[in-house]
Amino acid sequence: MATLPQAPITPPPQSIPDSEPSRTCIDFPDADIILRSCDSSEFRVLKLYIIKSSPVLSKQIQAISGPSYTTVSTDHGASETSLSLPVLRMSDNGPILTTLLTFIYPVPTVLPPTLEGIMELLSIAQKYEMPSVLDHIRGKLALNDPPFIRPENAFHAYSLAQKYGLLQEAAQAARATLRFSLTIEDQEENLDVMPGAHLHELWKFHQDVQSNLSSTINDFRGSTAHGTLNGLRCNWNGPFGIPKWLDDYVLSIAGAPSLFDPVEFQLAFVRHVRDTPMFACSCCPNIPSNTIRTFWTALTNFFNGNVAKVRVIHFNHCPSSNQN
């Protein structure tokens, strides 16, 4: 089997700012097509990779394929004819095409340095119907530490995902926003963060998650997983035979999903110990860590299962993008 050629990258894509166009960043010596970006960056590449990656670009390449010859004059007055490569004009800018091509060709993969750049990269891979490239990009993103979508940027990530028509990332960001409360008052204060329709849909997502949790919380309270804490001799046991502070914490999540957090769980325990000094509980501080871990895993599965039932509405503001 022939060895696939490696494309030299000049300059390294990592050093290309989003605001500056790249110039011939990927150049194969035996290229058979030129990709020209909207900012006039050119990429001399092998069209086979593009054709195999994208049915959309494959059709465009077929439309411009065919021999093309250029005649130039020499110093001696004679003329020479040479074969010219077909040029596919792209609507995307040079820096974002550079990163996209690293996920198509056998070169080191490069992600854009900003959250918006990453969303744009995913968007054009989706626009050109490149499922394997999308999987490749998302696989690379999954290795990020910290994750590229996290509570600190969740609202911005949600807005960008909706802007670029990325349903999977919109759902991921929406779940991350559950770490925060979101009331109608919050909507009015945050209209500068994202369009009102997006913010209202995010608020509905929070309301639906809360409704799901409220309607199923008693099922969890009576479940075997919840019962792993039965038999604890806390001075204040709840109606299901477990410490009342734990049962109250479970109930609180149904009313406020943002309370589902290991820190909030620990604070609930601290309040239980702190607020009952005269009748110090000798049981709860000695709950085995494995028991707590089993309980928390069961609660996590219950919480995530209810969140997964809620659909995030996709607003397609980019006609050329396809919903994924």
N, C-alpha and C positions, 0 to 999 in steps of 0.2 A: 504494500500500500504506500502511495506517495506521501511524503511528509508535507504537511500544510505549511506554507510560508509564514514567517513571522513578520509583522509590520513594525518598522521602527516608529517610535513616537517622538516628535520634535515640536515644541518643547514638551516636557512631562506634563500630562493633563492635570496633575495635582497642583501645578503652579499657575493654572489659568484662572484668573478671577472671573466671576460670573459676568462682570460688566465689560470685559474686554473680549473682542472676537479672536478666535484662534486662527492661525494661518497654516494650512496644510499640516494638521496635527498627525494625521495617519496617512502614510504614503507607502503603498506596495510597489516594488519595482516592476512587477508584472501585472499591474492593474489593468482592468479592461473597462472601467467606467469611472467617471468623476462625479462625486456628489458636491454640489455647490450650495452652501447655506444662504440664508437671506441676507447675511452680512458679508457675503463674498468669500468666506472661507472655503477652501477646496480640499477634498479628500479623495485621493486616488486609491481606489479599492477594487477588490474582486467581487463582481456582481453575484456570483454563485451564493455567497453567504447571505446577501441581502434577499435574494429570491427565495432561499430556503427559510428565511426568518419571517418574511412578511408577504402575504398575498397581495396586500395593497400596493406596496412598492414594486412587487414583481410585475404587476400589470403596467405600472408606469415605466419600468425599465424596458419591458417588451415593446412599448409604444415608441421608444426612442432608439431601439437597437437597430443595428445595420451599419455597414461600412460608411465612413465619412473621411474625405480626403482634403488635405490642405496644401495649396501650392505656394511656395515661398521663393523669392529671388535670392541667388547667391552673389557673392562679391564679383564674380566673373560675368555677370549678366545672364547666366543660365538660370533655369528654374528647377526646383525639386519638389516632388510630391510626397507627402507623408500621411500616414494613417492617423486620424484624430480620434481620441476617445469620446464616446457619447457623454453628454453632461446632463445629469438629473438635477434640476433645480428644486431645492427643498425650501419649505416655509419656516424651518426652524433655524435658530442661530448657531453659530459655530461652537461655542462652549458646550451647549447641551448635546449637539450632535457628537462631539468628541466623546463625551461620557457614554452616550448610547452605543457608539461603535465599539467601545471597549467590552461591551457585553455581547457583541455579535462576533467579533474576531478573536483569534487566539492571542490576546495581549492581556497584560494585567488590568483587571477591572478597576474602574475609578468612579466614585460617587461624587456628585456635586457637594460643595462645602456648606450649603445652606438648606434649610427645610424646604423653602420654596423651590429651590433648584431640584431637590429630590422629587418633589411632587410633579414638577414639570417633566422630569425624566420619565417617571412612571406614566405620565399622561401621554407622551408621544409614543412610548412603546405600546400603549393601549390603542392610540389612534391608528397606528400602523398594523394593528392586529398581530402582535408578536407575543403569544402566550408563553413561549419558552423563555423569551427575554424577560418578560415580566416576572416569571418565577425565579429567574436568575437574580434579578435586581432585588426582589423581596427576600430571597435567601441570603443575599449579602447584607441587607438591612437587618435581618433577624440576628445577625452576629454582633450588631452594634451594642456597645455598653458605654453609656446608658442607651436605652432604646431610642430610636429617632422620633417616636411619638411617645410622650410621657406626660404626666399630669402638669408639669410646668409649661408645656407648650400645647396642651391638648386643644384649647379653644382656637388657637391660631391654626393648628394642624387640621382641625375639623373644617374651618373656613376654607383653607387651601384645597383640601380634598374635595369639597363641594365645588369649588371654583374649577378644578381640573377634571371633574367627573369621575373621581376614584371612590367607588362605593366601599371597597374593602378597607381603605384607609379612613374613610369617613366613619365607618362603624367602629374601627379601632380607636379613633380619636374620641368618638362619642362615649365609648366605654371608659376611656381615661378621664373624661370630665365628671364621671360619677364620684370622683374623689371630692367634688365640690357641690355645695347646694346651689340650686338654680331656680330662683323664684321669678314671678312676673316682674317684680321690681328690678331684679338683676338684668332682665331683658332690656328694660328702658335705659339702664346705666351702661350697657355694653353694646349698644347699636353701632358704635364706632368700630367694634371688633369684627363684625361680620354683618352681612345683609340681614334685615329683619326677618325675612322668611326662613333663613337658615337658623337663626337664633330661636325662633318660635318652634321650629321642628325639633331642635335640640331640647328645648324645654318640654315638648311633648314626649320625647324619648325618656327623659327623666321621670315624667309623670307615669308613663306606662310601666317602666321598671318598678317604680314604687307600688303601683297597683298590682303587678304580678307578685311582688314579694308579700304584700299585705294579704292577698287571697290564698297564698300557699304556706304562710309562715307557721300555721298550726300543724300542717302536715310534717314540717321539719321538727317542730317541738315534740311531736309524738313519735318520731322516727327512731330506729335503732341507733343511728349515728348520734343523735341527740342524747340517747340513753346511755352513751358511754360514760357519762358523768353521774349516772344514778348511783345511789349508795354513798355519796359523799355526805359526811355528817356536819355540814355547815349549820351554824346557828340560825341561818335564815334560808331555808330551802323554799323553792318555788313550787307551783302547782304540779309540775311534772317531775318532782323529786330531785331536781338539781339546784345548786345554789341560786338564790333569787337574783343576785347581781348578774349572773350569766344569762338567766332567762330574760331579765330586763334588757340586757345588751342585745340579745337576739331579736327581741321585739322592737328595739329602737331602730334596727336596720330597716325593718319594714316601713317605718315612718320617715327615715332619713337615710337613703342608701349611702350617702357620703360617710356615714359612721362605720361602714365596713372597711376597717383598716386595722392592722396590727397595733398601731399606736393607740387608737381609740379603745381597742380591746384591753390593752395594758392599763390605760387610764381608768377603765371601768373597774378593774381589779384593785388598783390603788385607792380609788374612792371607797370601795367596799371595806378595805382594811382601815383607811384613814377615818372614815365616818363612824366607826363602831369601836372606839378605843376602850370603852368600859366593858365591852363583851368581846374581846379580841377573838377572832376566828382562828382556831388552831388547825382547821382542816384545809381551807383553801390555799394558804401559802405552801402547803405540802402536796398539792396535786402533782402527780408524776408528769414530767415533761412529755412523755409519750402519749399520755392521756389527753393533754392539752393539744398536742400536735394532731392526734386523730380527730378530735373535735373540730379544730380549725380547718382541717382538710375537708371534712364533711360540710362545714358551713360554707367554705369557699366553693365547693361543687354545687351546693344549693343556690348560692348567690349567682354564680356564673351561668347556671342553667336557666335561671329566670331572666337574666340579662339577654341571653342568646335568643330568647323567644320574641324580643322586641326588634322590629324591623326599622332600620334607618332609611328615611326617604332620600332618594338621590335627585338632586336638582341639576339637570344637564344644561349648563350655560355655555357649553363649548360644542357647537353643532358638529364639528369634525371629530369629536371624541365619541367613542362607543362606551356604553355602560359596561362595567365589569363586575 
